[in-house]
Amino acid sequence: MPKTIQIRDVDDDVYAALQRRAAEAGLSVPDLLRREAARLASRPTVEEWLARTRRRPSTIERSEILAALDEQRGPWPDAGR
């Protein structure tokens, strides 16, 4: 069964930005917020994401990562100058 959420004390500038975004998307403010709430609820929390990524085995060695970074950065400047 759908639930009702009420948000109080929203600053005028925040509400104006929500109105603008809703209008740009062809939605009402409640429809925009409903869509954004669904999107937010479907995403994992940072803790959930970290727990999931920690479980993934990696075949990349630390030395390979450092070598790739060194390649992207280029040579180190001459420290003696």
N, C-alpha and C positions, 0 to 999 in steps of 0.2 A: 504494500500500500504506500503510495507517495506521501512524503512528509513535507511540512512547511518549515522553511528557515526564514527567520527575520533578523536583519542586521540593523542595529540602531547606531545613531551618532556617526553617520558617514559624512565626512567633510564635503562641503559644497564643490570644491575643485575635483575631488575624487568622483563624485556623482556626475558632474559635468563630463568628465573624461569617459565614464561608463556610458553615458548617453551618446556621446560622439561615436564611440566604438560600436555601440549597438546599432546606431543609425547607419554607419558605414557597412555593417554586415547585414543590414536589412532586418534587424531583430529589435525586439523590445529589450529593455534593461533586464527584466526577469528572465527572458529567454537566453540572453547573453550569459547571465550569471549561472543559469541552469546548465548551459553547455560547458562553461568553464569549470563548474563544480564537478561535472561528470568527467571531464578531462583530468582534473586534479586527482580525483578519487581513483582513476584508472592507472595512474603512475605509481611506481613503487616509491617508498620513502628512501631517503639517503641510506639509512641503516639496512633496509631490505636490499637495495641495489649493491651495497658493499658486501653484504653476506653472500649474495649470488655470485658476484665477480670473484670473490675469494675462493670459491669452490671450483672455479674453472682451472683446469690444468693449463700451464703455459709451456710451450716448447721453445720460447725465446729466452736466451741466456742474457744475464745482466750485461755481459761484455758486448753482446750484439747491440743492445740498446744504446750503450755508451758510444760505441763506434758510429752508429747511425746519427746520434746527436753531434758528435765531433765532425762528421761529414757535412751535416747541415750548417753548423756554425762556421766552418772553415778553420784555417790555421789560427793558432793563438797569436796575439800580438807579441812582438819581441819585448820581453820584460826588461832587457838591459837598456832600453832607450829612454 
